[in-house]
């Protein structure tokens, strides 16, 4: 009996979150988390509460501006070493946005290992901004080369990390932000004090911050004062900006 061939898995875009805009003028690609090494089928991004809330919040905020929000469905769950599978899937997704919508700005929004993918794929020509939330990053004290940052030049970049994150080290995202800031002044980083990896404690503030960043980066909306200050402040101040309790309740729009 002939052995059955293993089906080839392909990366794909999920359906638009919420009502599809009649004319798309900007796109958010939501990049899920993953593992260091795994060829298992990935869990759906929108299965997590933060990702669901984030997708809905951004879709609702950008509906009038023609924002399309898509989740990216990876081929595999793992980064898988030099294969950098999640980054390659993110680059494919950005290419697919260009094919579907033409020359529109793209914001990569990544969570956990998806944050690493967003930062790595940020050099794609369609990408104008990157939001990495609790990004998984390799230890810079290891034998390998540090994560690249030159690809982020010319993009607006925001990193958000809980100070009590038990899964991904916030100090590593600070170090990457500090290196990136040397090549690109449009880099900032917010610390969510006392919050853990899933950012349950200050979920509303994180969602408001993500909306503020995405609407400003993609559509030119005026950033809130804390975001303006974070981009303008020299290191380390703008890279250890505390996310204030209650942020977003009185944003100026």
C-alpha positions in Angstrom: 0.0 0.0 0.0 1.4 3.4 -1.0 2.3 5.7 1.8 -0.1 8.7 1.9 1.7 12.0 1.2 1.8 14.5 4.0 -0.4 17.5 3.0 1.5 20.7 2.4 0.5 23.5 4.8 0.2 27.0 3.4 0.1 30.3 5.2 -3.1 32.3 4.6 -5.0 35.4 5.6 -8.1 35.1 7.8 -11.3 36.9 6.9 -11.5 40.6 7.6 -12.4 41.2 11.3 -15.8 42.8 11.5 -17.6 44.4 8.5 -15.4 44.6 5.4 -14.7 48.2 4.3 -15.9 49.2 0.9 -12.6 50.8 0.1 -9.4 49.7 1.9 -6.9 52.4 2.7 -4.8 50.6 5.4 -4.3 47.1 6.7 -3.4 45.6 10.1 -1.9 42.1 10.0 -2.3 40.3 13.4 0.5 37.9 14.0 -0.1 35.2 16.6 2.3 33.7 19.1 4.1 30.4 18.7 7.0 28.3 19.9 10.7 28.2 19.4 10.6 24.9 17.6 7.4 23.1 16.4 6.0 21.8 13.1 2.6 21.3 14.7 -0.5 23.2 13.4 -0.7 26.6 15.1 -3.6 27.5 17.3 -5.9 30.2 15.8 -4.8 33.7 16.8 -8.3 34.9 17.5 -8.7 32.0 20.0 -6.9 34.1 22.7 -8.9 36.8 24.5 -6.3 39.6 24.0 -6.1 38.9 20.2 -9.9 38.8 19.8 -10.3 42.0 21.7 -7.4 43.7 19.8 -8.8 42.7 16.4 -12.3 43.9 17.2 -11.0 47.2 18.8 -8.8 48.1 15.8 -11.5 47.1 13.3 -14.1 49.2 15.0 -11.7 52.2 15.4 -10.6 52.2 11.8 -13.9 51.3 10.1 -14.5 54.9 8.9 -11.0 55.2 7.6 -11.1 52.0 5.5 -9.1 49.8 7.8 -9.0 46.0 7.1 -7.8 43.8 9.9 -6.6 40.3 9.0 -5.2 37.6 11.2 -2.3 35.6 9.7 -2.7 31.8 9.9 0.9 30.4 9.9 1.9 27.1 8.4 3.5 25.9 11.6 3.6 26.8 15.3 7.4 27.2 15.5 9.9 29.8 14.5 12.2 26.8 13.8 15.7 28.2 14.0 17.3 29.7 10.8 14.1 28.8 8.9 12.4 31.8 10.7 9.1 30.3 9.5 6.9 32.9 11.2 8.8 35.8 9.8 8.5 34.3 6.3 4.8 33.8 6.8 4.5 37.5 7.8 6.4 38.6 4.7 4.1 36.5 2.6 1.1 38.1 4.2 2.4 41.6 3.5 2.9 40.5 -0.2 -0.7 39.2 -0.2 -2.0 42.6 1.1 -0.3 44.3 -1.8 -1.9 41.8 -4.2 -5.4 42.3 -2.7 -5.4 46.0 -2.0 -2.6 47.6 -3.9 -0.4 50.3 -2.4 -1.8 50.8 1.1 0.2 51.1 4.3 0.4 48.0 6.6 0.9 47.8 10.3 2.2 44.5 11.7 0.8 43.8 15.1 2.4 40.8 16.8 1.9 39.1 20.1 4.5 36.9 21.8 6.5 35.1 19.1 4.4 37.1 16.6 6.0 40.2 18.0 9.4 38.8 16.9 7.9 38.0 13.5 6.5 41.6 13.2 9.8 43.2 14.1 11.8 41.0 11.7 9.3 41.5 8.8 9.1 45.2 9.4 11.4 45.9 6.5 8.8 44.9 3.9 8.2 47.8 1.6 4.5 47.9 2.3 5.0 48.1 6.1 5.0 51.5 7.7 4.7 50.6 11.3 5.2 47.7 13.8 3.5 47.1 17.1 5.1 44.3 19.2 3.1 43.2 22.3 5.0 41.1 24.9 7.4 40.0 22.1 9.4 36.7 22.5 13.0 37.5 21.7 16.2 35.3 22.0 18.7 35.9 24.7 21.3 38.4 23.4 23.9 36.8 25.6 23.8 33.6 23.6 26.3 32.5 20.9 24.1 33.7 18.0 23.9 37.1 16.4 21.6 39.6 18.1 18.2 40.3 16.5 18.5 42.6 13.5 17.1 46.2 13.8 18.2 48.0 10.6 15.1 46.8 8.7 13.1 49.0 11.0 14.5 52.2 9.7 11.8 54.5 8.4 9.0 52.7 10.3 7.2 53.8 13.4 7.8 51.1 16.0 6.1 50.6 19.4 6.9 47.8 21.9 4.5 47.1 24.8 5.6 44.8 27.6 4.4 43.8 31.1 7.1 44.2 33.8 6.1 40.9 35.4 6.0 38.9 32.2 6.7 35.3 33.1 7.1 34.0 29.6 9.0 36.6 27.6 11.7 38.7 29.2 10.9 42.4 29.2 14.6 43.3 29.6 15.3 41.7 26.2 12.7 43.9 24.5 14.2 47.0 26.2 17.6 46.0 24.8 16.3 45.5 21.3 14.4 48.9 21.5 17.6 50.6 22.6 19.5 49.3 19.6 16.7 50.1 17.2 16.4 53.6 18.6 20.0 54.2 17.4 19.0 53.4 13.8 15.5 54.9 13.9 14.3 57.7 16.2 10.7 56.6 15.6 10.9 53.9 18.2 9.2 53.8 21.6 8.4 51.3 24.3 5.8 51.2 27.0 6.0 49.2 30.3 2.8 47.9 31.8 3.8 47.8 35.5 3.0 44.7 37.5 1.2 43.1 34.6 2.1 39.6 33.3 2.3 38.1 29.8 -1.4 38.1 28.9 -1.8 41.7 30.2 -5.1 41.0 31.9 -4.7 43.6 34.6 -4.4 46.6 32.3 -6.2 45.1 29.2 -8.2 48.3 28.5 -5.2 50.5 28.6 -3.2 48.2 26.3 -6.1 48.2 23.8 -6.4 52.0 23.9 -2.7 52.3 23.4 -2.7 50.0 20.4 -5.6 51.9 18.9 -3.8 55.2 19.4 -0.7 53.9 17.7 -2.3 52.2 14.8 -4.6 55.1 13.9 -1.8 57.5 14.1 0.7 55.4 12.1 -1.7 54.3 9.4 -4.0 57.3 9.0 -2.2 60.3 10.5 -4.4 60.7 13.5 -2.9 62.8 16.2 -1.0 60.7 18.7 -1.9 61.1 22.4 0.5 63.1 24.5 2.1 60.0 26.2 2.9 58.5 22.8 4.3 61.8 21.4 6.4 62.1 24.6 7.6 58.5 24.3 8.8 59.0 20.7 10.5 62.3 21.5 12.2 61.3 24.8 15.8 60.2 24.6 16.7 56.7 25.8 16.1 55.2 28.3 13.1 57.4 29.1 11.1 56.8 25.9 11.9 53.1 26.1 10.7 52.7 29.7 7.5 54.8 29.4 5.0 53.7 32.0 1.5 53.0 30.7 -0.7 55.0 33.0 -3.7 53.5 34.7 -6.8 54.8 33.0 -5.0 55.5 29.7 -7.4 56.0 26.8 -10.4 57.2 28.8 -9.9 60.8 27.5 -7.9 60.5 24.3 -8.0 63.5 22.1 -9.2 62.6 18.6 
